Amino acid sequence: MSINPTSSTEPKDYIIDIPFVNALEKSNIYNCIRDAVILKIQKIPQLQSLRLNVELTLLVCNIIENSINNNSKHHKIDKKQLVVDILQPPFNLNTQEQQQLKDQIDFLYNNHQIVKLSVFKKAVNGISGWFKKKVSLS
């Protein structure tokens, strides 16, 4: 197959879809989850007033807990660091605040506040989210 630069075909059409493996896959998962959660929390009104808010930290922790499957021995992701990386951009946390955030995460974890949803609850949430989208489009 030759590539014709004058062709109307987009360059992306020539990229072969080869999956990421090992460190690249782990990095891709990490960055996708980080970016998705950052987009989600940026929708919160008056986000800047929630700097180091325990409820916001708990929300992010629960989203991550239910988004990452750390059962694979190749893709262990540091969830605590991911929470810090998510809350760093909107609040520009300094080193002391990052440590305070890590202490909040430890407190939430030790007091069993970070919970993994059951498969049933995940399914119900998925179906209700789909239904809400369909109703809002009508």
C-alpha positions as CSV (number, residue, x, y, z in Angstrom):
1,M,0.0,0.0,0.0
2,S,1.4,3.4,-1.0
3,I,0.5,6.6,0.7
4,N,-0.6,9.3,-1.7
5,P,-0.2,12.8,-0.1
6,T,-2.8,14.3,-2.4
7,S,-5.4,11.7,-1.5
8,S,-8.5,12.9,0.4
9,T,-8.0,10.2,2.9
10,E,-7.0,11.4,6.4
11,P,-3.5,10.4,7.7
12,K,-5.2,8.7,10.7
13,D,-6.6,6.2,8.3
14,Y,-3.2,4.8,7.8
15,I,-2.5,4.2,11.5
16,I,-2.7,0.6,12.4
17,D,-4.6,0.0,15.7
18,I,-2.0,-1.8,17.8
19,P,-2.9,-2.1,21.5
20,F,-0.7,-0.7,24.2
21,V,1.0,-3.2,26.4
22,N,2.8,-3.2,29.8
23,A,3.9,0.2,30.9
24,L,2.2,2.0,28.0
25,E,-1.1,0.4,28.8
26,K,-0.8,1.3,32.5
27,S,0.1,4.8,31.6
28,N,-2.8,5.0,29.2
29,I,-5.3,3.7,31.8
30,Y,-3.9,6.1,34.4
31,N,-4.1,9.2,32.1
32,C,-7.6,8.3,30.7
33,I,-9.0,7.9,34.2
34,R,-7.3,11.1,35.4
35,D,-8.6,13.1,32.5
36,A,-12.1,11.8,32.8
37,V,-12.4,12.5,36.5
38,I,-10.9,16.0,36.1
39,L,-13.6,16.7,33.5
40,K,-16.3,15.4,35.8
41,I,-15.2,17.5,38.9
42,Q,-14.8,20.6,36.8
43,K,-18.6,20.5,36.2
44,I,-19.1,21.1,40.0
45,P,-20.3,24.7,40.6
46,Q,-17.9,26.8,42.6
47,L,-15.2,24.2,42.6
48,Q,-12.5,26.5,43.9
49,S,-14.4,26.9,47.2
50,L,-14.0,23.1,47.7
51,R,-10.2,23.2,48.1
52,L,-9.2,20.2,50.3
53,N,-12.9,19.5,51.0
54,V,-13.3,16.0,52.5
55,E,-16.5,15.3,50.5
56,L,-14.7,16.1,47.2
57,T,-11.8,13.9,48.2
58,L,-14.2,11.1,49.0
59,L,-16.0,11.5,45.7
60,V,-12.8,11.3,43.7
61,C,-11.6,8.3,45.8
62,N,-14.8,6.4,45.3
63,I,-14.8,7.1,41.5
64,I,-11.2,5.8,41.3
65,E,-11.9,2.8,43.5
66,N,-14.8,1.8,41.2
67,S,-12.9,2.6,38.0
68,I,-9.7,0.7,38.5
69,N,-9.3,-3.1,38.6
70,N,-5.9,-3.6,40.4
71,N,-6.3,-7.4,40.2
72,S,-3.9,-7.6,37.3
73,K,-0.3,-8.0,38.5
74,H,1.0,-5.9,35.6
75,H,-1.2,-2.8,36.0
76,K,-0.9,-1.9,39.7
77,I,-1.9,1.8,39.8
78,D,-1.2,4.0,42.9
79,K,-4.7,5.2,43.6
80,K,-3.6,7.7,46.2
81,Q,-1.2,9.4,43.8
82,L,-3.9,9.3,41.2
83,V,-6.2,11.3,43.5
84,V,-3.4,13.8,44.1
85,D,-2.8,14.1,40.4
86,I,-6.5,14.7,39.8
87,L,-6.9,17.4,42.5
88,Q,-3.6,19.1,41.7
89,P,-4.6,20.9,38.5
90,P,-7.8,22.6,39.6
91,F,-6.4,23.7,42.9
92,N,-2.6,24.0,42.3
93,L,-1.8,22.3,45.6
94,N,1.5,23.0,47.3
95,T,3.6,20.3,49.0
96,Q,1.9,20.8,52.4
97,E,-1.6,20.7,50.9
98,Q,-0.7,17.5,49.0
99,Q,0.4,15.9,52.2
100,Q,-2.8,17.0,53.9
101,L,-4.8,15.5,50.9
102,K,-2.9,12.2,51.4
103,D,-3.7,12.3,55.1
104,Q,-7.4,12.8,54.2
105,I,-7.3,9.8,51.9
106,D,-5.7,7.6,54.6
107,F,-8.3,8.8,57.1
108,L,-11.1,7.9,54.6
109,Y,-9.6,4.5,53.8
110,N,-9.0,3.6,57.5
111,N,-12.6,4.5,58.4
112,H,-14.0,2.4,55.5
113,Q,-15.5,5.4,53.7
114,I,-14.0,4.4,50.4
115,V,-16.2,1.7,49.1
116,K,-16.3,-0.6,46.1
117,L,-19.7,-0.8,44.5
118,S,-21.1,-4.3,43.9
119,V,-21.6,-5.4,40.3
120,F,-25.4,-5.1,40.8
121,K,-25.1,-1.5,41.9
122,K,-22.8,-0.7,39.0
123,A,-25.3,-2.2,36.6
124,V,-28.2,-0.3,38.1
125,N,-26.3,2.9,37.9
126,G,-25.3,2.3,34.3
127,I,-28.9,1.5,33.3
128,S,-30.3,4.5,35.1
129,G,-27.7,6.8,33.5
130,W,-28.5,5.4,30.1
131,F,-32.3,5.9,30.8
132,K,-31.7,9.5,32.0
133,K,-29.8,10.3,28.8
134,K,-32.6,8.8,26.7
135,V,-35.3,10.7,28.5
136,S,-33.4,14.0,28.3
137,L,-32.9,13.5,24.5
138,S,-36.6,13.1,24.0
